[in-house]
């Protein structure tokens, strides 16, 4: 199994402050031909907003978004 340490730098989606994080990626397909994508939730050290970070194991940052709120459950109709 391959293990990589990946450093990511990005701006927080809420306060736009710089955030840096190093994550450890592990898995059998990290060096496979084709695109491997990983994701991690990182809280901002400044405002504590959680940032969902999507990246490639080579360190390419693909996107940073705020987590989506869970969808509310619908209420049953008692007609």
C-alpha positions in Angstrom: 0.0 0.0 0.0 1.3 3.4 -0.9 1.3 6.3 1.5 1.9 10.0 0.6 2.0 13.2 2.7 0.2 16.0 0.8 0.4 19.7 1.7 -2.5 21.9 0.7 -2.9 25.7 0.9 -6.2 27.3 0.3 -8.5 30.2 1.3 -11.3 29.5 3.7 -14.7 29.6 2.0 -16.2 31.7 4.8 -13.6 34.3 5.9 -11.1 33.9 3.0 -8.2 33.6 5.5 -5.3 31.4 4.4 -5.4 27.8 5.6 -2.6 25.2 5.3 -2.9 21.6 6.1 -0.9 18.4 5.5 -2.8 15.2 5.1 -1.6 11.6 4.8 -3.1 9.7 1.9 -2.9 5.9 1.9 -4.2 3.3 -0.5 -3.4 0.8 -3.2 -4.4 3.0 -6.1 -2.5 6.2 -5.4 -0.1 5.7 -8.2 -2.5 4.1 -10.6 -2.8 5.3 -14.2 -5.8 7.6 -14.4 -7.3 10.2 -12.1 -7.4 9.5 -8.3 -9.3 12.1 -6.3 -9.4 12.4 -2.5 -11.4 14.7 -0.1 -11.0 15.9 3.4 -13.0 18.2 5.7 -10.8 20.9 7.3 -12.0 23.4 9.9 -10.6 26.9 9.5 -8.4 27.9 12.4 -9.6 31.5 12.2 -13.5 31.2 12.0 -14.0 27.4 12.5 -16.0 27.0 9.3 -15.5 23.5 7.9 -14.1 23.5 4.4 -14.5 20.5 2.1 -11.3 20.1 0.2 -11.1 18.0 -2.9 -7.6 17.2 -4.3 -5.4 14.8 -6.2 -2.7 12.9 -4.3 0.0 14.8 -6.3 -1.1 18.0 -4.5 -3.3 19.5 -7.2 -6.2 21.3 -5.4 -9.5 20.7 -7.3 -11.9 22.7 -5.2 -12.9 24.0 -1.8 -16.5 24.3 -0.8 -18.7 24.7 2.3 -20.4 21.5 3.4 -23.9 21.0 2.3 -26.6 21.1 4.9 -28.4 17.8 5.3 -31.7 17.6 3.5 -34.7 17.6 5.8 -36.8 14.5 5.9 -40.3 14.9 4.5 -43.3 14.5 6.8 -45.7 11.7 6.0 -49.1 12.8 4.7 -51.9 11.5 7.0 -54.8 12.2 4.5 
